[in-house]
Amino acid sequence: MTASRTSAPVLPDCRPLLADPGDLTLVFQPIVDLAAGRVAAYAALPRFPGTAAPEAWSAAARDLGVDAELAALTLHRALTARAELPPGACLVVDVAAHLLGSAPVQEALDPADDLRRLVVRLTTDTRPDVAALGRGAGALRDRGALVALDGAGSGWPGLEVLAAVRPQLVTIDGGPDDAEPGRRSLADAVCDLAERVGAVLVAEDIETPADLAAAVRSGIPLGRGWLLGRPEAGVRPPAPEVERLVRAHADRARLADSVAGLVRPARQVAEGDPVPAVPPAVLVGADEEPRALRLADPRTGEVYTAAVSLRVAPDADVRETLHRALARPPGRRYDPVVCTDATGAVVGLLRVEDLAAAL
């Protein structure tokens, strides 16, 4: 799948950290579309012999001065693993920002003419050279890779680095609206900065249904965490129950932002039948479609017939519906909005004051 300038690339030498390059393997964790429940990408995560956490191996590599070699070896493995991806999916691999321009990392990337379907996520625990990082990110994009920035850690670099890197993705820790106050402020700032450059947000560490609900409510399109799929040796799709869970939360979030929960029942009267003395009522045609409204003037109590000035579906957005209602001519501005189903039949009425109170 990927062209190579050398038939047998020389793997980075990570001794004395690793006895053999085969000591480093990859596991893959799905990154899921939080609207459809389908896999959008996989995070490629390095694993090592024994029981020590990957973070311990990374710290040991720094102490031994082979952290660039270790990053390069991880990239070698990830570039090869792209052949295992299902259609449309990408592979995300972490590279410390200060190592992107190092000789081992550049040598690992150099044999691959085509970096498509690779996402390089730059982590920023130390302050990077902003100009050099921007050039390195640009070179990756020129060869087809996507660039991501880790916005979840304490080393979040801020607008200067983000503007230089121009990432297509930014990862954050969970959903901002469910975070502790301090973390929420950081998450809100990250989301705001990411939006300025048009980056797609990825919620990390989705471990519980509450984490998933928070991410979905926040409108974050992608997510990763044990709830959505654990790291595994092979590239596998999310389990069917994960897809169902994600879709259920997405449907619930859509309803929460829609007018469906604000619809009030209304009497329906066929045209030609006696009109009820107490409004409101909807005059309907043969197919139960709204033809007119029977309303009462709140100042005089006079009952009158009014044309239907606005109708919406149950999944219409609350804010947009309120905006459309208030944009009507002054005489009709506070008339109820008619809610109709997919066939055009009346579901009920929406009061303008209810729409305003819901925001």
C-alpha positions in Angstrom: 0.0 0.0 0.0 2.9 2.4 0.7 5.8 2.9 -1.6 9.2 2.5 -0.1 12.5 3.8 -1.4 14.4 0.9 0.3 13.4 -2.7 0.1 14.7 -3.4 3.7 14.6 -0.3 5.9 17.1 -0.3 8.7 15.2 -0.1 12.0 16.3 2.3 14.7 18.7 1.0 17.3 17.1 1.4 20.7 19.7 -0.5 22.7 20.2 -0.7 25.6 16.4 0.0 26.1 15.3 -2.9 23.8 17.2 -6.1 23.2 15.6 -6.4 19.7 13.2 -4.1 17.6 10.6 -6.9 17.9 10.3 -6.0 21.6 8.1 -3.1 20.5 4.7 -4.1 19.2 1.5 -2.1 18.5 -2.0 -2.4 19.8 -4.9 -0.6 18.1 -7.8 1.3 19.8 -10.7 2.5 17.7 -11.6 6.2 17.4 -15.3 6.3 16.9 -17.7 8.6 15.0 -19.9 9.8 17.9 -22.9 10.3 15.6 -22.9 6.9 13.8 -21.0 4.6 16.1 -18.7 3.6 13.3 -14.9 3.5 13.4 -13.2 6.6 11.9 -9.6 5.8 12.8 -7.4 3.7 15.1 -4.8 4.9 17.7 -1.6 2.9 17.3 -0.2 2.4 20.8 3.2 0.9 21.6 3.5 -2.0 23.9 6.6 -3.6 25.5 7.7 -6.8 27.3 6.9 -7.2 31.0 4.3 -5.4 33.1 5.7 -1.8 33.2 3.4 0.8 31.6 4.4 2.4 28.3 4.9 5.7 30.1 7.7 4.0 32.1 9.4 2.8 29.0 9.2 6.3 27.5 10.7 7.8 30.6 13.5 5.2 30.5 14.1 6.0 26.8 14.5 9.7 27.7 16.9 8.9 30.5 19.0 6.7 28.1 18.9 9.3 25.3 17.1 7.0 22.8 13.6 8.6 23.0 13.9 9.8 19.3 14.9 6.2 18.3 11.9 4.8 20.2 9.6 7.3 18.5 11.1 6.3 15.1 10.6 2.6 15.7 6.9 3.3 16.6 6.5 5.1 13.4 8.1 2.3 11.4 5.5 -0.1 13.0 2.6 2.3 12.3 3.6 2.9 8.6 3.6 -0.9 8.1 0.3 -1.3 9.9 -1.6 0.9 7.5 -2.0 -2.1 5.2 -4.4 -3.6 7.9 -6.8 -0.7 8.0 -10.4 -1.0 6.8 -11.4 1.3 3.9 -11.7 5.0 5.0 -9.9 4.6 8.3 -6.7 6.3 9.4 -4.0 5.4 11.9 -3.0 7.8 14.6 0.5 7.6 16.1 1.9 9.9 18.8 5.2 11.8 18.3 6.6 14.2 20.9 6.7 17.6 19.3 10.3 18.2 20.1 11.3 15.0 18.4 9.5 15.6 15.1 12.6 17.2 13.5 15.1 14.7 15.0 17.2 12.6 12.6 15.7 9.2 13.7 12.1 10.4 13.2 12.8 12.0 9.9 14.7 8.8 8.7 11.6 6.8 9.7 9.3 9.0 7.7 11.6 9.4 4.7 11.2 6.0 3.0 7.4 6.5 2.8 6.6 8.5 -0.3 2.9 8.6 0.6 1.8 9.3 4.2 -1.9 9.2 3.5 -4.1 7.5 6.1 -1.4 8.4 8.7 -2.3 10.9 11.5 0.7 12.2 13.4 -0.4 13.5 16.8 2.0 15.9 18.3 2.3 15.9 22.1 3.7 18.9 23.8 5.0 18.2 27.3 7.9 20.5 26.7 8.0 23.9 25.0 8.8 23.2 21.3 10.5 25.4 18.7 7.3 26.9 17.2 8.7 27.8 13.8 10.4 24.4 13.3 7.3 22.6 14.5 5.2 24.5 12.0 7.6 23.6 9.1 7.6 19.9 10.2 3.8 19.8 10.3 3.6 21.5 6.9 6.0 18.8 5.5 3.7 16.1 6.8 0.6 17.6 5.3 2.4 18.0 1.9 3.0 14.3 1.8 -0.6 13.4 2.6 -0.5 12.9 6.4 -3.0 14.5 8.8 -1.6 16.4 11.8 -3.2 16.3 15.3 -2.4 18.2 18.5 -2.8 16.8 21.9 -4.9 19.3 23.9 -5.6 17.1 26.8 -2.4 17.4 28.8 -0.9 20.1 31.0 1.5 21.0 28.3 -1.2 22.4 26.0 0.7 25.0 23.9 -1.9 27.6 23.2 -2.8 29.6 20.1 0.8 30.3 19.0 1.7 26.7 18.5 -1.8 25.8 17.2 -1.6 28.6 14.6 1.8 27.4 13.5 0.9 23.7 13.2 -2.6 24.2 11.8 -3.8 20.8 12.9 -6.7 19.0 11.3 -7.5 17.3 14.7 -7.2 18.3 18.3 -7.7 15.8 21.2 -9.2 16.8 24.5 -9.9 15.0 27.7 -13.5 13.9 27.7 -16.5 16.3 27.3 -16.1 19.9 28.5 -19.6 20.1 29.9 -19.0 17.2 32.3 -15.5 18.2 33.5 -14.4 19.5 36.9 -14.3 23.4 37.0 -10.6 23.7 36.5 -10.5 21.0 33.7 -13.6 22.5 32.2 -12.0 25.9 31.8 -9.0 24.3 30.0 -11.3 22.2 27.8 -13.4 25.2 26.9 -10.2 27.1 25.9 -8.9 24.2 23.8 -12.3 23.9 22.1 -12.4 27.6 21.3 -8.9 27.6 19.9 -9.5 24.5 17.8 -12.6 26.0 16.4 -10.7 29.1 15.3 -8.5 27.0 13.0 -11.2 24.6 11.9 -9.8 21.5 13.7 -11.9 18.5 14.4 -12.2 17.6 18.1 -11.5 14.1 19.5 -12.6 13.3 23.0 -10.1 11.1 24.8 -10.7 8.8 27.9 -14.3 8.0 27.3 -14.6 5.3 30.0 -18.2 5.5 31.1 -21.7 6.3 29.6 -21.5 9.6 31.4 -18.2 10.5 29.6 -19.9 9.5 26.3 -23.0 11.6 27.1 -20.8 14.6 27.9 -18.9 14.4 24.7 -22.0 14.0 22.6 -23.8 16.9 24.3 -20.7 19.0 23.6 -21.0 18.3 19.9 -17.6 16.6 19.7 -17.6 14.4 16.6 -15.0 11.7 17.5 -14.1 9.8 20.6 -11.8 7.2 22.1 -11.8 5.3 25.3 -12.4 1.9 26.9 -16.1 2.2 26.7 -15.8 2.4 22.9 -13.2 -0.2 22.4 -10.1 -1.5 24.3 -6.6 -1.6 22.7 -6.2 -4.9 20.9 -3.5 -6.7 18.9 -5.5 -6.5 15.7 -7.6 -3.9 13.9 -11.2 -4.6 14.8 -14.5 -2.7 14.4 -16.4 -1.6 17.5 -18.7 -4.2 19.0 -22.4 -4.0 17.9 -23.4 -3.0 21.4 -21.0 0.0 21.2 -22.5 1.2 18.0 -26.0 0.9 19.5 -24.9 2.8 22.6 -23.3 5.6 20.6 -26.3 6.0 18.4 -28.7 6.1 21.4 -26.7 8.9 23.0 -26.6 10.8 19.7 -30.3 10.4 19.2 -30.9 11.6 22.8 -28.7 14.6 22.3 -30.5 15.6 19.1 -33.8 15.4 20.8 -32.5 17.5 23.7 -31.7 20.3 21.3 -34.9 19.9 19.3 -38.4 21.2 19.8 -39.9 17.7 20.3 -39.9 18.0 24.1 -41.7 21.4 23.9 -44.7 20.4 21.8 -48.0 21.0 23.5 -51.1 19.1 22.4 -53.7 21.0 20.5 -57.3 20.4 19.5 -57.7 19.6 15.8 -60.9 20.5 14.0 -61.7 19.5 10.5 -62.6 22.4 8.2 -66.4 22.8 8.1 -66.9 21.3 11.6 -68.0 23.5 14.5 -65.1 25.6 15.9 -64.4 25.1 19.6 -65.2 28.0 21.8 -62.0 27.8 23.8 -58.8 28.4 21.7 -56.2 27.5 20.7 -57.2 25.0 18.0 -55.8 23.9 14.6 -58.1 23.7 11.6 -57.0 20.8 9.5 -57.6 19.5 6.0 -58.5 16.1 4.8 -55.0 14.8 5.4 -54.8 16.4 8.8 -52.5 19.1 7.5 -52.8 22.5 9.2 -54.9 25.1 7.4 -55.4 27.8 10.0 -55.3 28.5 13.7 -58.1 29.6 16.1 -56.5 31.9 18.6 -57.5 34.5 21.3 -56.2 38.0 21.6 -54.5 38.1 25.0 -55.6 41.7 25.5 -59.2 41.6 24.6 -60.0 37.9 24.7 -61.5 38.1 21.2 -61.3 34.8 19.3 -60.2 34.9 15.7 -58.8 32.8 12.9 -55.2 33.3 11.8 -53.2 31.8 8.9 -50.4 29.3 9.8 -47.3 31.5 9.7 -44.7 28.9 10.6 -44.5 25.1 10.8 -41.6 22.9 11.8 -40.8 19.2 12.3 -40.3 17.7 15.8 -36.5 17.5 15.2 -36.2 21.2 14.4 -33.5 23.0 16.5 -35.0 25.1 19.3 -32.8 28.2 18.7 -33.4 28.2 15.0 -37.1 27.8 15.5 -37.2 30.7 17.9 -35.2 32.9 15.5 -37.7 32.1 12.7 -40.7 32.7 14.9 -39.4 36.2 16.0 -38.6 37.0 12.4 -42.3 36.9 11.4 -44.3 40.1 10.9 -45.1 41.9 14.2 -48.8 40.9 14.2 -47.9 37.2 13.9 -44.6 37.1 15.9 -46.0 35.5 19.0 -48.5 33.1 17.3 -48.0 29.5 18.2 -45.7 27.5 15.8 -47.3 24.4 14.3 -45.3 21.2 14.6 -46.0 18.6 11.9 -44.7 15.1 11.3 -43.1 13.7 8.2 -46.5 13.3 6.5 -47.5 16.9 7.2 -50.0 15.9 9.9 -50.3 18.1 13.0 -48.4 16.9 16.1 -49.1 19.9 18.3 -48.2 23.6 18.9 -45.1 25.3 20.2 -45.4 28.5 22.3 -42.8 31.2 21.6 -42.3 31.7 25.4 -41.5 28.0 25.8 -38.9 28.1 23.0 -37.3 31.2 24.7 -37.3 29.5 28.1 -35.6 26.4 26.7 -32.4 28.3 25.7 
